[in-house]
Amino acid sequence: ILGPEDVLLDESSIEEYSMDAFGSWGIGQPGRASPRVNAVVRPSSTSEVAQVVKLAYAERIPLIPYGGGTGLTGAATPLHGGIAVDLKKMNRIVEVSPHGRTATVEAGIVLGDLDKALNQRGLMLGHDPYSVPIATVGGTISTNSVGYRAARYGSMGEQVLGLEVVLPNGEVLHTRAVPKTSVGPSLHSLFVGAEGVFGIITQATIRVFRLPESRLFKTISFPKFEDGFRAMLEMFSLGLKPALVDLTEEPDSSYADDSSAPYKVWMYLVFEGYAEEVEAQAARTVKVCAAFKGEDIGPALTREYWDTRH
C-alpha cells in the first residue's frame, strides 16, 4: 500500500509514536511504562488511509491516528500495540472561500501553516492554542482542542462544518459542509473529540474569520483570585466576549525567592473585532472588573503574554 520510506519500524520511531506528553519522558508521571505501537505508517492520501484501514480491519490490528504529536490532550498512547497512522503528509489546502469564510483542508496541515496562508487572504483561524506551530487540524478536531481565543470563537470542534472520514471498515464518509441543518443527525459531531474511535479524519471544512480591524490589550489586577473569578462570571453573564481571557495567580517576580513571594492576581484580556465593538467591550469589561475590586494596570503584561505565546 505504501512505499518502504512510509512504513517505519525502527526503534526510535516506535518510541516516539508510542507516547503522549504524560508518558515516561514527559510531564505527569515520570517512569510510567507505556504500551508501544508495532509500526508507523505515513499515508499521503485518503485512498491510502482507506487501504491501510481495510487491511487492519481484516487482520484485526488496532489503529492509532496521529496528528502533530504534542500529546498535550492525550490520544497517542496505544493500549494494545497496533499501527500509528501519521497524517502529516496530508497537508494540502484544498479550497479557501473568503466570502463564505470557510477553508477545506487535509487533516495533517499544521495550524500555523494554515493560519499564515489565510492571513495572506485577510483571514485567520479562530482556533489558537499554544501548540499552533505543531498541532494539526485533524488532531485538534479529534481532541476538540481549546485555544487562547476560545472565549470568543469556541473550541476547534465548534469550527467544524463538514468532514471526510475513513470509517473502521475502510469506507469513506463525507458529511455535508453547511453552517446550519434543519433535520437529521449532525454526523460530523460524532468525530469531534472522539480521538479517532469512530474513524480517521482525512479532510475538514472549517470556519475561518476575517482578520480583526482592531485589537486591544488590557491587564486587570485583583486583590484575590476569587474577585477576578466573580468578575469573569459577570462578564460572561452579560455576554461580553473578549478574544482572550485568562485569570492567573502567580508569585510576584520582583522577589528573588518564589517560595516567600506574595501572589499577584492578573486577568489578561485581548479584545478584537471591528473598532467600535472593541472599544465598547473593553470599556464595559473594565467597568465590570472595577465593581469586583479590579484595577486596570495597562496593556504591557498582556501584550507580553500574547507575544510570548505566539
N, C-alpha and C positions, 0 to 999 in steps of 0.2 A: 504493500500500500504506500509506504514511504521509503525514500532513499535511506541508506545507512547513516548519512550525516544527520538525519532527523529521528533516529532511534538511539537514545542514549542509555548505555548500560554501565558506564564507568562509575567507580566508587564515589568520586566527587559529586557527580550529578545526582546519583541516588541519594546521597546525604543531603544535598541542597534542596531537593524536591520533596523531602520527607518531613519537613518541619515548618511550623508557623513561628510567630515571634515569641511564643510561650514555651518553646521546646527546650532541649537541653542546652543550647548555646545562647538562648535569648533571655527575655525578662520573665518574671513569674516564678518558675520552678526549676532552678538550675539543677542539672544532673538527671532530670527525668528522662527515662528511656522512651523513645518514640518508635512505633512501628515504621517500617520502611517500604517505599514503593519498590517494585521489581524492575520497572523500566520507565523511561520518559519518552514521549513522542511529541513531535512538533509539526502538526499539520499546517498546511498553507491555504486550505480552502474548506468550505462546508462539505464538499463531496468527500474529501479525505477524512474529515471528522466522522462523517456518517459511516464510512467503510471501517474505520477503527472501532466505532461503537458496535457495528454489526458483528465484527469478529469477536469483540469482548463479550457481547450478548450470547453468541453461540458457544463460547468457551467458558462462560460464567466467570469472567475476570472483572474485578471491581475497577472502576474508573474514577479518577480524581481530577476534575477540571482545575486548571492552574492559570492564574492571571499574572499580575505584576510580582507577586511573591513577597510583599511586605509582611503578610501573615498577621497584621495587627487586628484583623477581625476574624481570625481563625481560618477554617475551611481547608487548609492544606495538609493537615496530618492524616495519613492513611490509617484506617483501623485494621484492615485485613490485607495489606500489601496492594498489589494491582498496578495499574498504569496511570501515571500522571500525564494529563493531556495539556501541554503548554500551548496556549493560543496566541502567543505574542507575535508570531509570524503573520497572523491575520490582522493586519493593522491599516487597512485601506479606509479612506474616507470615500464612501460610495456616492453621497449626494448631500449638498447643503442647500436649504431653501431659506434665503434671507427674509422673504415675505411671509412664509409660513412659520418662520423661526423654528426650524427643525433641522436635525442632522442625522443622516443614516450612515452608520459606520460599522466596521467589523469589530468583533469583541476584543481583539488584542491590542487595539490602539491605546497608547498611553494618554492619560488625561491632559498632561502638559502639552504634548504634541498637538492634540486636537484643539486645545484652547488657543494655542498660537495660530493655528490655521484659521480658526474662527475670528480671532482678533483682526486678521487681515481683511475680513469682510464686515467689520463693525459689529461682530457678535462675540459672545463669551459663553462659557459653561456656567450653569447655576450651581454646580457641584464643585467644591473647592476644599478638599481635605489636605492635611499636611503632606500626604504622600502623592501629591499631584505629579511630581516628576517620575513616579514609578508605577502607580496604580493604573489598571486598565479599565476600560468601560465595562467589559464583561464581569470582571472581578468585583467592581463596586456595585453593579446591579445585583450580582449573586449574593452579596453580603448586605445589600441595602445600606451602603455606607453613608455616614453623615459627615458633612464638611463644615467649614467655618461659616459658609453663607446659608446654612440650613434654616436659620431663623426666618429668613425671607423666602428662600426658594424650596425648602424642604430637602428630604433625603434624595439620594440618587434614584431610588425606586419611584419617587414621585415625578421624575423627569421622563420616565419611560412611556412612549406612546405605542410602540409595537416591537415585536421580537421575531427573530428567526432562531429556532431551537432544534437541535438534534435530539430526538426522544430516545429513551433507553433501548428501543429495538432498532434504532438506526433510521427511522423515518424522520423527515424534516417537516417541522411545523412552522407556518407563518401566521402571526397574528396581525390583524389589520391595524395600521398605524393611524388612528384617528384620535382627536383630543377628547371626544365625548361619545359614549354609546348609550343607546336607549333600551336595548334588550340584550338578553343573553349574558353568559358569564364573561368576566374580564379575564381571558385566558392568560395574558402576559403576567397578570398579578401572581399566578402560581409559581412563576420562576424568580420573582423578586425576593431576595433574601433567602432563597432555598438552598444556596451553596451547591448547586448542581444536582440535587437529589432527583429532580424530575426531568432533567435533560441538560444538555450543554448549550449555552447561549453562544451563537456564532455571529449574530448581527443584531443591531438595535437601532431603532429610530427614537431619538430623544429630543426633548425640548431644548432649545438654546435661547439666549436672551441678548437683546441689544446692549452694547457697551454703555455703561451709565453716563449720563450727561454731566453728573456731578457726584463727587464722593467727599464725605466729611467725616473726620475723626474726632471722637470725644473720649475723655477718660474721666470717670466719676469715682471719687474716693468716698468710702463709707467707714463709720466708726467700727461696725461689726458686720460679719458676713450675713447675719440674719436681716439686717437693714437692707442690704443690697438685694437679698433674695425676695423680700417683700416688694421692693421697688420693681424688680423684674416681673413678678406676678401681676402687678398693677399695669405695667406697660403692655403685657400680652393681653390682659383682660380688656384694655382699651382698644386693642387692635393695632398698636404700634409695631412696626416690623423693621427693625434695623437689619442691615445685611449681615452684620455680625454682632453678637452679644456674648461676652464671656466674663463671668463673675469669678474672680480668683482671690485667694488668700495666700500671701507669700511673706516670707521673712524680709524685713527691711534690709536691703542690700548695702546700706551705709554702715551696717555693723559688721565687724570682722568675723565674729563668731555667730553663725546661724542659730546655734542652739539657744543663745541668750537673746537673740534679736526679737523685738516685738513684731507682731504680724501686721501687715497692711492689707486692706481690702480694696481692690480696684474692680471697676466694671469697664471692660474695653468695649467700645461701641464704634461701629462703622455704619454710616448711612450712605446709600447710593440710589440713584434713580434720576428722575428729572429734577431740575434745580429747585423749583418751588416745593416739591414734596420733601426733598432732603432737608431744606431749611425748616419746614413745619414739623417734620418728625423729630428732628434734633431739638428744637425749642421745647416741644411738649415733653420729650423724654427728660430733658434737664429739669423741667418743672416737676415732673413726677418724682424724680430721684431726690430733689430738694425736700419734698414732703416726707421723705424717709431718711433725712439727715445726710443725703448725698451732696458732695461738693464737686463742681466742675473744675478740674485742675488742668485743663488744656489738652491739646491733641498729641503731645510729644510721646507719651508712653504707649498709646495705642498705635501711633504711626510706627514706632519701633517694633511693637508686637507684630503688626501686619507685615512689615518689611522682612522681619526675621523668618516668618513662616512662609514667605514667598521667595 
